[in-house]
Amino acid sequence: MFCLRCGQQVPDTATFCPACGQPTNQPLAPVITSPAPPPPVVNAVAGSNLKGVGGWLLLFCVGFTILWPIWTVLQYAATILLVHFRFNPLFLLGLFRLMFEIVVGVVLWTGKPVAIVLLRIYFSLAGLLTLWGIVGWIMIILRFSRAFESIGSIMSLLTLVLHVVFLVSAIAYFSMSERVKATYGSKLFS
């Protein structure tokens, strides 16, 4: 006969295997093997296909750093050329917003979590300035019935409307996007 443990030939009269010491009258206990662990589940939110600057996030980064600043500078230039420009302290606040917007866009492109904090500050500042612009336009409409006769006024109103659209869409995107959460670790309000 053969040993059930080591496979050596054992004399039929032996009670123990001379090679390994296994009793010949007791079979080996079955070896219990644990099943292989299941493969790790990749969370779609934290998956590599959503992490990083791409899709709508890339569009907002380009908007913050390139498109919206160019539009704003063109509006300031049009205001200076078309309307007799007088110095206004809010003009400096608008320039600060423009520079801060570019900084926020650059930090967004880097993918660092601090971008969400900067976005919160930017959206607060931009929201206050936009609200101020809306109140200003309401005051102009109430005071002057012919406010829309000049090209500068129409361009100024168009700029205000575009500010509102950009601000609302950006806040909505950064509040709901799974790509934002995967890239920066949190959304705007979470």
Buried (B, 14 or more C-beta within 10 A) or exposed (E): EEBBBEEEEBEEEEEEBEEEEBBBEEEEEEEEEEEEEEEEEEEEEEEEEBBEBEEBBBEBBBBBBEBBBEBBEEBBEBBEEBBEEEEEEEBEBBEEBBEBBBEBBBBBBEBBEEBBBBBEEBBEBBBEBBEEBBEEBEEBEEEEEEBEEEEBBEBBBEBBEBBBEBBEEBBEBBEEBEBBBBBBBEBBEE
